[in-house]
Amino acid sequence: MSEARDAAERRARATAEIVARTGIDAAMIEDLTRRFYAKVREDTLIGPVFNARITDWEPHLQRIFAFWSSVALMSGAYRGNPMELHLPLPIDAAHFDRWLALFGETARETCPPAAAEHFVDRARRIAQSLEMGIAAGQGVLLGKDERFRREPER
């Protein structure tokens, strides 16, 4: 058996286990994403960051559906570099905390408990990774349990 086919079979088994355990499917990912970004657009802290950069939301949402399909179901649907896209943004720990709070709230409102837990666990990992990357991009190396805080603009 080839390595590629082996890897594909392992991914398919893992995806099937996730679906069986959580009930996550493409419709749930789309519903969660649409509801979440509706809240994001209205949020006073993170809304301006998104709204300043995204003028046509539908293509963005389509990319995010693929991203969450890859993250939650290991589908491989997303092709992109989230770190590269987030590095130039004027965000720090407070933005990630708000993003996670809104995401968790929306996941718990939208999804069955096992699915919400699965999504929120992945969201925490993503936020932590992006925060560390953004900090490093600003020349700040975060230690264990440290958070990135931008200096106030003068």
N, C-alpha and C positions, 0 to 999 in steps of 0.2 A: 504494500500500500504506500502511495506517495505521501510525503510530508504534508503537502498542501491539502490533499484529500483527508488525511488524518486530522489536521487542524480544523478543517471545515466540519468534519463529523463531531469533533469535540465541542466546537462552537454551537452546532445545532443541538447537541444534547444539553449543553448549559442553558441555551435559550429556552428549550422545551421545559427544563426544570424551573426556570424563572417564571415562565408563563403559567405553569401548573400551580406554582406556589403563590403567585401574586395576582394573576388574572390580567396583567398588563398586556395591552394590544395597541395597535396603531390608533384606533379610535380614542382610547383612553389617553394616549400621549397627546393627541391633537386637542382634546378637550381640556386637559390640564394646562397645556401650553397657551392656548387661547385665553383661558380664564386668568392665568397668571400674568400674561403680558397686558391684559386689560387693566389689571390692578397696577402693574408697573407704570404704565403710561400716566396714571393719575397720582402716583406717589410723589410727595413733595421733595424727597431726597434723591431717589434714583430715577424718577421720571424724567427730569431735565437732562440727565446724562444720555438716556436712550433717545428721547425726543429730539435732541440736538443733532443726532447722527442718523436716525432712521426716519425717512420721509415716506417710504412705501413699505408698510408693515407686512404685507402678504408674502413677498419674497423672503423677508427675514424670518417670518414664522415657518415657512416651508423648510428653511435651513435648520431651524431649531427643532422641528419635528424629526428631521433626519438625525440631528445631534442626539436627541433624547432616545431615539430608537437605537442608536449605537451604544449609548451609555447604559440604558436600562435593559435592553434586550440583546446587546452584543451583535447587532445586525450588520455592522459595517457600512451602514447607509450614509454616514457623514464623512465627507472629505473636506478637511479644512484644518486650520490651526487656530484654535480659540485663544491661545496665549498671545500670539502675534496680534490678533484683533483687539485684545484687551490692554496690551501694554501701554498704548498712548492715552488711555482714558484717565481723567482726573478723579480717580477713585481710591478709596482706602478701606480700612477695616469697617468703618461705619456703613459704607455702601454694601459691603459683603454681608454684614449682619442684617441689614434691612432686606436685601435680596433673599437671604435665607429665611427670614421671618415670613415674608410674603409667600415665598415658594412653599414652605412648610404648611402655612395656613391654607393655601390653595390646594395642596396635595391632600390634606386631611378633609377638606370640604368636598373634593372631587372624586377621590379614589377610595377603594376598600382599604382597611388598615394595613394589610400586608403590602399592598402596592404603594401606599403613601410612605410607609417605612423604607421601602426599597428606593423610591425616588429621593426621599430626603437624605438618606445615607449617601447616595451618589452626589447629591447637590452639595452636601457638606465637604466631600472630598474635592469636588471641582472648585468650590469657593476657596478652600485652603490652598490648593495648588495655584490658582490664579493670584491670590493675594501674595503668596510667596514669590511668584514670578514677577509681579508688578513691583514689589519691594526691591527685589534684586535688580530690576531694570532701573530703579532709582538709586542704586548703589547701597541698598540697605539689606544686610543679611539677617534674617530673622532667626532667633534661637527658638528652642522648644517653648511653646506657649506664648511667644511674643506675637504682637500684632503690628501691622503697618499703619502708621498715622502720618498723613501728609502734613507738612508745615503749612500753617495758614498763609494764604497769599497776602502780600502787603501792598 
